[in-house]
Amino acid sequence: MISGIFENCVGSQQEQFTLRYWAELGYRELKRGKLSAAAAHALYGHASNLTSIRLQNGNSSDHGLVRIMVWQQPRNPGLQKSHPFVIGSRWFASLVQDIYAVADAFNDDNANDGDWIVTEPIRGIEFIGQPGTNFYQRFTGVREFFVIGSETRQAFFQRYNYTRPGYGVIDPASPLGVSEGTHSSIVTADHDTAAFYTDVFGLVPANNTRKRSGYQNPATRQILMLEDGNEFLLSSFSSPKTDVGVLQVYTPLYPTPNKLEFAQPGVLGISLFTYQVENIHEFHDRVRRSNARSVTPMLSNEFNEPSFGLVAPDDITWVIIG
C-alpha cells in the first residue's frame, strides 16, 4: 500500500542557509546520506555527487517530510521565480497557526534585502466552508498565501471556524508555527494522464476530482497569480491509508511555458516528491508493467533504503521508497 506524499525534495547548493530556513518552519534533521555521481545517475538520472539530509516536522514521520538534496554539480538552476502554473511546476502546502505572522516574516525579510515573491493572505471557501454573513454567522474556510523563493515554492494556510484533526499538526516547538507538508501539487499539460495515479499508484481520488476553476474565484486568482481568462482543471488524490500527504494535479487550460527540465532531480529548488510503499518489489513490478517510462532497477538510495525511479505519463519524475 502506498503512503501519502512522503518527502518534498529540495535541490540546494546552500546547505547551511537552507537548513536554517527549514528550522524556522519547524523541521529538524533526521539523517544524512551520500551517493556517488554514478549511483546518483542510476537512481535520479543526474551524474553528480550528492549529499541528502532528511528533515521532519514534529512527529509527522509518514508524510510531509523535507529532503534537502545538496548536489555538487546541479543540473540547472531550477524553476527559480517562474510562475506557479508553468508545466512541471511543483509546490507544497502547510497549515500555520498565524497566517499573518508567517507572511510578515517573509515581507520583513524582503524589506531587508530578501528575495521572495509573496502574495497577500486572502481568505477563500472554494473547497470547504461558507462566507460570513453577519457577526453571528461567521466565515468558515481558510486564509492562505503563496511564496516563491530561489529554492522553494510553498503555500501556507490557516483554518477559520472549523477543524480537520490530523491534517496538519503544528508542533509547539516550531518557531513560526508551521506544520508538516499536508498536500503537494504538480502542474501537467494533459489532465487525462492523471488516471495513472489511481490505476497504477493506487491512490484514491477525492470527491471533487477534476474540478474546473480559475480566475473567477478571487482567492484562487490572487494565490496562484492568475490573469483574466486563466482557468485550470484540478484533481486531488490521497493514499488508501491516510488523507494527509494529498497529491493535487493541476492542468492549465491556457498556454503556459513548459519548464519540466527545471523541475526534476538534480536541479535546484523543489524538484521531486517521493512515496513510501509497503511492498516495494511488488510495486516495482506493477510500475514496470504500466505505461511509466525510465523505470530504474531497484537501487539503494542515499539512506540505504530500497528505491526506484520512474517518469509518469505526465512527464513527472517520481522516486518510490521501500
C-alpha positions in Angstrom: 0.0 0.0 0.0 1.3 3.5 -0.9 1.7 6.3 1.6 0.8 9.9 1.2 3.5 12.2 -0.3 6.4 11.2 1.9 9.0 13.8 1.1 9.1 17.2 -0.7 12.7 17.2 -2.1 14.6 20.5 -2.5 17.8 20.7 -4.5 20.3 23.0 -2.9 23.9 24.3 -3.0 23.5 26.4 0.2 23.3 23.7 2.9 23.6 26.0 6.0 21.2 28.7 4.6 18.7 26.0 3.6 18.8 24.2 6.9 18.4 27.5 8.8 15.3 28.3 6.7 13.6 25.0 7.3 14.4 25.1 11.0 12.3 28.3 11.3 9.4 26.2 9.8 9.8 23.6 12.5 11.9 21.0 10.7 14.8 19.1 12.3 17.4 16.8 10.9 16.8 13.1 11.0 19.5 11.6 8.9 22.1 12.2 6.3 23.4 10.1 3.4 25.6 10.3 0.3 25.7 8.9 -3.2 28.5 9.0 -5.7 27.9 10.6 -9.1 27.4 7.2 -10.7 24.9 6.0 -8.1 23.0 9.3 -8.3 22.8 9.0 -12.1 21.4 5.4 -11.8 18.6 6.5 -9.4 18.0 10.1 -10.2 19.2 10.5 -13.7 21.8 13.1 -12.9 25.5 12.4 -12.5 26.8 14.4 -9.6 28.0 13.6 -6.1 25.0 14.0 -3.7 24.6 14.6 0.0 21.0 14.4 1.2 19.5 15.5 4.6 16.1 14.3 5.6 14.1 16.7 7.8 11.0 16.0 9.9 8.4 18.5 11.2 7.3 17.5 14.8 6.1 13.9 15.0 4.9 13.6 11.4 7.1 10.7 10.3 5.0 9.2 7.5 4.2 12.2 5.3 5.2 15.8 4.6 8.9 15.5 5.3 11.5 17.6 3.5 14.7 16.2 1.9 17.5 18.6 1.2 19.5 17.3 -1.8 22.9 19.1 -2.0 24.3 18.5 -5.5 28.0 19.1 -6.1 27.1 20.0 -9.7 23.4 20.8 -10.1 21.7 20.0 -13.4 20.4 23.6 -13.8 19.1 26.5 -11.5 15.6 25.0 -11.3 12.3 26.8 -11.5 13.6 29.9 -9.7 10.9 32.7 -9.9 8.9 31.2 -12.7 5.1 31.4 -12.5 3.3 28.7 -10.3 1.5 27.5 -13.5 4.3 26.6 -15.8 4.2 23.0 -16.9 6.4 21.0 -14.5 5.9 23.3 -11.5 5.8 21.8 -8.1 4.9 23.2 -4.6 3.5 22.0 -1.3 1.3 23.5 1.4 1.4 23.6 5.2 -1.0 24.6 7.9 0.0 27.6 10.1 -1.0 28.9 13.5 -1.0 32.6 12.5 -1.0 33.3 8.7 0.0 37.0 9.2 3.0 36.1 11.4 4.3 33.9 8.7 3.6 36.4 5.9 5.2 39.2 8.0 8.4 37.1 8.3 8.7 36.9 4.5 7.7 40.6 4.0 10.1 41.8 6.7 12.9 39.8 5.0 12.0 41.4 1.7 12.3 44.8 3.2 15.9 44.0 4.2 17.4 42.6 1.0 15.4 39.3 1.0 14.3 37.9 -2.3 10.8 36.4 -2.2 7.6 36.6 -4.2 4.8 36.8 -1.6 1.1 37.1 -2.2 -1.1 38.8 0.3 -3.0 36.4 2.6 -6.6 36.1 1.4 -9.5 34.1 2.7 -11.3 31.6 0.5 -14.0 29.0 0.5 -13.5 27.2 -2.8 -13.1 23.7 -1.4 -14.7 24.0 2.1 -16.7 26.5 4.1 -19.1 29.3 3.7 -18.9 33.1 3.6 -19.6 35.1 6.7 -23.0 36.7 6.6 -23.0 38.7 9.9 -21.4 38.9 13.3 -23.0 35.7 14.4 -22.8 33.6 11.2 -19.1 33.8 10.7 -16.8 32.9 7.9 -15.8 29.3 7.6 -12.8 28.4 5.4 -9.1 29.2 5.1 -6.9 32.2 4.6 -3.7 31.4 2.6 -0.8 32.9 0.6 1.9 31.7 -1.7 5.6 32.1 -1.6 8.3 31.7 -4.3 12.0 31.8 -3.4 15.1 30.7 -5.2 14.8 27.2 -3.7 11.2 26.9 -2.6 7.6 27.2 -3.8 5.1 26.9 -0.9 1.6 27.7 0.1 0.6 28.4 3.7 -3.0 28.3 5.1 -4.8 28.9 8.3 -8.2 27.5 9.1 -11.1 29.5 10.4 -14.0 28.2 12.5 -13.5 24.5 11.6 -11.1 21.7 12.3 -9.7 18.8 10.4 -7.9 16.6 13.0 -4.6 15.2 11.8 -4.5 17.2 8.6 -1.6 19.4 9.5 -0.1 19.1 13.0 1.7 22.2 14.4 4.5 21.3 16.8 4.7 23.7 19.7 8.5 23.9 19.1 8.0 25.3 15.5 9.4 28.9 15.7 6.9 30.2 13.1 4.0 27.8 14.0 4.1 25.8 10.7 3.0 22.2 10.2 4.4 19.4 8.1 3.5 19.4 4.4 -0.2 18.5 4.1 -0.5 18.4 0.3 1.7 18.7 -2.7 1.0 19.9 -6.2 2.2 19.3 -9.7 1.3 21.1 -12.9 0.9 18.9 -16.0 0.0 19.5 -19.7 -2.6 16.7 -20.1 -5.1 16.1 -17.4 -6.1 12.7 -18.7 -2.7 11.3 -17.7 -3.8 11.8 -14.0 -5.5 8.4 -14.3 -2.1 6.9 -13.8 -2.2 7.9 -10.1 -5.3 5.8 -9.5 -4.7 3.0 -12.0 -1.0 2.3 -11.2 -0.2 4.1 -7.9 -3.4 3.1 -6.4 -4.3 6.5 -5.0 -7.9 7.4 -4.1 -9.5 10.3 -6.0 -11.2 13.0 -3.9 -14.9 13.7 -4.3 -14.2 17.0 -6.1 -11.8 15.4 -8.6 -11.5 17.0 -12.0 -12.8 20.3 -10.8 -12.6 23.3 -13.2 -11.6 26.6 -11.5 -9.5 29.7 -12.0 -9.5 33.4 -12.2 -13.3 33.8 -11.4 -12.5 32.9 -7.8 -10.9 35.9 -6.1 -8.8 33.9 -3.7 -7.6 31.4 -6.3 -6.8 34.3 -8.6 -4.6 36.0 -6.0 -2.9 33.0 -4.5 -1.9 31.4 -7.8 -1.2 34.7 -9.6 -3.8 34.2 -12.4 -4.8 36.7 -15.0 -8.2 37.2 -16.7 -9.3 34.1 -18.6 -6.8 31.8 -16.8 -8.6 28.5 -15.9 -7.4 25.1 -14.9 -8.5 21.6 -14.1 -7.7 20.2 -10.6 -7.8 16.6 -9.4 -6.8 15.5 -5.9 -5.6 12.1 -4.8 -4.9 10.6 -1.4 -3.4 7.3 -0.1 -5.8 4.5 0.8 -4.3 4.6 4.3 -4.5 8.3 5.0 -6.0 11.6 3.9 -2.8 13.5 4.6 0.0 13.9 2.1 -2.5 14.6 -0.7 -1.4 14.9 -4.3 -3.0 17.7 -6.3 -2.7 17.7 -10.1 -3.3 21.0 -11.9 -3.6 21.4 -15.7 -3.9 24.9 -17.1 -6.5 25.5 -19.8 -4.4 28.2 -21.4 -1.0 28.4 -23.0 1.9 28.4 -20.5 5.6 27.6 -20.8 6.9 24.1 -20.4 9.5 24.0 -17.6 9.8 20.3 -17.0 13.6 20.4 -17.5 13.8 22.7 -14.5 11.7 20.5 -12.2 13.4 17.2 -12.0 16.0 15.6 -9.7 19.4 17.3 -10.0 18.1 20.8 -10.3 17.9 23.4 -7.5 14.6 24.1 -5.7 11.6 21.8 -5.3 12.3 19.1 -7.8 11.0 15.8 -6.6 8.3 14.1 -4.5 8.7 10.6 -3.0 6.3 8.0 -1.9 6.8 5.0 0.5 5.2 1.7 -0.2 4.8 -1.4 1.9 5.9 -4.0 -0.7 8.3 -2.2 -3.0 9.2 -5.3 -5.1 5.5 -5.9 -5.9 5.0 -2.2 -6.6 8.1 -2.1 -8.8 6.7 -5.0 -10.9 3.4 -3.1 -11.2 5.0 0.1 -12.4 7.2 -1.8 -14.9 4.0 -3.3 -16.4 2.4 0.1 -16.7 2.9 3.0 -19.2 5.5 4.6 -17.0 8.9 5.4 -18.6 12.5 5.3 -17.5 11.8 2.8 -14.6 15.1 2.2 -12.9 16.1 -1.1 -11.3 15.8 -1.5 -7.6 18.6 0.5 -6.0 19.7 1.7 -2.6 19.2 5.4 -2.1 21.5 7.7 -0.1 19.8 6.5 3.2 20.4 2.8 2.2 16.7 2.3 1.5 15.4 0.2 -1.4 14.2 2.7 -4.0 13.5 3.1 -7.7 12.7 6.0 -10.0 10.2 6.4 -12.8 8.7 9.0 -15.1 4.9 9.0 -15.1 2.9 9.5 -18.4 2.5 13.2 -17.5 6.4 13.5 -17.6 6.7 14.0 -13.8 9.6 12.1 -12.2 8.9 10.2 -9.0 11.0 8.1 -6.6 9.5 5.2 -4.7 11.0 4.1 -1.3 10.5 0.8 0.4 
